[in-house]
Amino acid sequence: MSDINSKINNTNQNADSRLPPPRFYRWLVLLCLSIAMLGIYYVLDCIAPIADLLAKQLDFSDANIGLLQAVYSIPNIFMVLISGMAVDRIGTRKSIFLFGVMCLLGSIITVLSRSLTIMASGRLIFGLGAESMIVAVTTTLARWFRGQELSFASGVNLMVARGGSWLAQNSPTWAKFAYNNWRHPLLISFGFSVLCVLAPILYSKIEKYAKQKYLLGQISQTKKIVFHDLFSFCKSYWYIVALCVVFYSAIFPFETFAIKYFIEAHHTSRALGGFLVSILTTLTMFGTPLFGLLADKFGHRCLLMMCGSVLIIPVYLMMAYTQIPLYIPMAMMGIAFSIIPAVMWPAVSYVVEESKLGMAYGLMTMIQNMGLASFNLLVGWANDYARASASNPDGYALGMWIFSSLGLFAFVFSYLLYKNETSSNAHGLETITVKSSR
């Protein structure tokens, strides 16, 4: 027995003596996982540019179009929590590959039929894989970069991922040939979904090799799933979750209808409508890593989130009630959407212990998807209820008020987070920097 214990101790000592992976490996992992995320974001945002084609060619209502986005989120109300636990239990390599296969399968099914039921089924399967993969990727980056350039790395990850959104939103321009029929743009999205499988295969090889030479983050410490742990997270964590729900519900459901709204209420072309939405994406691609770097160097994460929340409040009412050029509110939204995700997601790793990160991100994403599903359906219903259309553009006002109110709630929760993190319960969100954390 003593021999066995001595072998175990020697093994642990050898493991502990290994150095963390060098910067080259960290950034190679970041690039690989970001490419997988690019594929996810393209497929996620491929519906908005064809919203008017679905209405004209398939007689879909706004409620139907909202359903295609909502069904992406509905199953994840439950699935992402399980997937977060699975990441903690079975490790990142297996889970990321499995979720990537689900993304590919869902993309294939979506394009097969003009039936709303089949298309929604494909979006559902894609959503199961995509949101679960996002949880796994976020957890993986936290374990490779915690104590290093985590906020900056998270920002770079989102920058590359949102390149997929930018490509989808501008596809009416660079893939104009495909927009005579609703199915052709979806075939392009299928091509991007292949990245969701190829990139995880490459990551698996990188991690397997690095694990033999370097001391990685806690890939799988959770020995069993304890549901009681769901109720053990601190107050700061719950404020971050609440902020996540209302802020993302003000952004993504708006994007679902934005191009259709610009065409019918502001009389733009589809290409210009897509370009306007892509302003949001373009700014976040470059702004997110910059604000992440700022948070790493100077801290003050809660104040940054408060600033982002303030920016989002007026933008929808500016579009609905003023003649201000649309570039201005979209740019304001883009800055806000650069700040909050760059700071919010990495902040979780500072308020939750590392062995529970998968569960924490899964729970956060689960509640986020409750909001996204609810508000995609609610705004689709609101547009139909108010008879929003090209002949009645004022009908879109009800939905814009919904989005603006969500911005106000985002400010409230970011302020409560700031108050908690400047009290005796602080976890260092306002003070931790890369330099001080080493």
Secondary structure, DSSP 8 states (H G I E B T S, - for coil): -HHHHHHHHHHHHHHHHS----HHHHHHHHHHHHHHHHHHHHHHTSSGGGHHHHHHHS---HHHHHHHHHHHHTTHHHHHHHHHHHHHHH-HHHHHHHHHHHHHHHHHHHHH-S-HHHHHHHHHHHHHHHHHHHHHHHHHHHHHHTTTTHHHHHHHHHHHHHHHHHHHHTHHHHTGGGTTSSHHHHHHHHHHHTHHHHHHHHHHHHHHHHHHHS--S-SS---S--GGGGG---HHHHHHHHHHHHHHHHHHHHHHHHHHHHHHHS---HHHHHHHHHHHHHHHHHHHHHHHHHHHHH--HHHHHHHHHHHHTTHHHHHHH----THHHHHHHHHHHHHHHHHHHHHHHHHS-GGGHHHHHHHHHHHHHHHHHHHHHHHHHHHHHTT-BTTBGGGGHHHHHHHHHHHHHHHHHHHHHHHHHTSTT--STTT--HHHH-
